[in-house]
Amino acid sequence: MKQNPVLIIAGPTASGKSALAIAVARALNGVVLNCDSMQIYKDIPIIAATPSAEEKQQAEHRLFELYDMEKRGNVVEWLDLCAAEIKKLWAEGRLPVVVGGTGMYIDALLHGITPIPEVDATVRENLHKRLHDEGLLRLYIELQAKDAEIAAKLSPNDKTRIVRALEIIESTGKKVSDWYRVPLIQRLPEANFTVVKIVPEIDVIEQRCRARLDIMVESGALDEIAGLLKRGVDETLPAMKALGVPELSLAVKGEMLLSDALELAKLHTRQYAKRQRTWLRNKLEADIVFADVYAGQPEFMEKIKEVFTA
C-alpha cells in the first residue's frame, strides 16, 4: 500500500457509496470518514440517511453526528476535523475511507481551501437579523454594490451564499472575489489520494431517490421534522435545508398535503442528484469510475483492491 493513502468514494444520493465504503473498510483495514454536509448533524438520522447502528457495527465510522442542529457547520471546520482523523489513521496503520456526495468538501480535501479568516460572530448574527427584517433582495443588492463580480455568479435567491459573502466582506474588509484569487492552502499535501466515483445514469438515481424518500417517510422522517419545528430551529441553518426538510415541513405544518409535499421533495431531490452527477462527471477526476449503483457487485471491490494491493 502507498504511503499516506486516502481513499475517497464519491457519488450522488442513493448511489450505494456508503455500502461500498463499509465493504472497503472491512476488506482493507479501513475506517469510514464522513464527507456529507448533513450527516455531520445529530437528530436527523432518517432525513440525512446517516449510517445505522447496524452499519456502524460492520465498520468503524467517524465524523458522523458531531454537531447540534443549531450549529452552522462549514467546510473549513470539516476539513480540519477530517485531516486530523486521517493523520490518526495513518499512525494506526489503517486506511482512511472518505465517503460522501458533498462536492465542496471533496474538492477542499483534494485541492485545498481559500484562507478566509473566521467570520466574526457579531457580524453573522447581525446579517441574519437583517435577512429576517429586510429580506434577501435588499442583501443581494448590497452585495452587488460591494462585490459585483461575486454577486454576478450567484442567484438572487441563493440565501446561503449571499449572506456568507456579506459576512466575509464585513468581517475581513476584503471582497470575496479577491479572496478567491489567493492561492489555496492544502491541509494534507503529503496524502496519496485514490478517488473512486460512482456515476449511474440519472434515471436510475431518480428511481432510487424516489424510493428512498418513500422509505424515509415510512421510517419516521415526519416525526424528525416535527421535532425540529417544535424546537424552533432557525430555518436558515444548514440542517434545515437537508433534502426533503423544506417540503415535508409544509406537510407537518398543515400547509400542504403530504402527497404533494412528497412529490415536491422528490422533484427537488432529483434536481440535486442531477447537479451532483454533473459535478462528478465534469469536475472530479477519478482513478476508478463505476457506471452502476453499488449493490454488492464483487467487481467493485476487485478493482479497488488492485490499486491498494499492487
Stockholm file with secondary structure:
# STOCKHOLM 1.0

chainA/1-310         MKQNPVLIIAGPTASGKSALAIAVARALNGVVLNCDSMQIYKDIPIIAATPSAEEKQQAEHRLFELYDMEKRGNVVEWLDLCAAEIKKLWAEGRLPVVVGGTGMYIDALLHGITPIPEVDATVRENLHKRLHDEGLLRLYIELQAKDAEIAAKLSPNDKTRIVRALEIIESTGKKVSDWYRVPLIQRLPEANFTVVKIVPEIDVIEQRCRARLDIMVESGALDEIAGLLKRGVDETLPAMKALGVPELSLAVKGEMLLSDALELAKLHTRQYAKRQRTWLRNKLEADIVFADVYAGQPEFMEKIKEVFTA
#=GR chainA/1-310 SS CCSSEEEEEECCTTSSHHHHHHHHHHHTTEEEEECCTTTTBSSCTTTTTCCCHHHHHHSCEESSSCBCTTSCCCHHHHHHHHHHHHHHHHHHTCEEEEEECCHHHHHHHHHCBCCCCCCCHHHHHHHHHHHHHHCHHHHHHHHHHHCHHHHHTSCTTCHHHHHHHHHHHHHHSSCHHHHTTSCCBCSCTTCEEEEEEECCCHHHHHHHHHHHHHHHHHHTHHHHHHHHHHHTCCTTSGGGGSTTHHHHHHHHTTSSCHHHHHHHHHHHHHHHHHHHHHHHHHHCCCSEEECSCCSSCHHHHHHHHHHHHC
#=GC SS_cons         CCSSEEEEEECCTTSSHHHHHHHHHHHTTEEEEECCTTTTBSSCTTTTTCCCHHHHHHSCEESSSCBCTTSCCCHHHHHHHHHHHHHHHHHHTCEEEEEECCHHHHHHHHHCBCCCCCCCHHHHHHHHHHHHHHCHHHHHHHHHHHCHHHHHTSCTTCHHHHHHHHHHHHHHSSCHHHHTTSCCBCSCTTCEEEEEEECCCHHHHHHHHHHHHHHHHHHTHHHHHHHHHHHTCCTTSGGGGSTTHHHHHHHHTTSSCHHHHHHHHHHHHHHHHHHHHHHHHHHCCCSEEECSCCSSCHHHHHHHHHHHHC
//
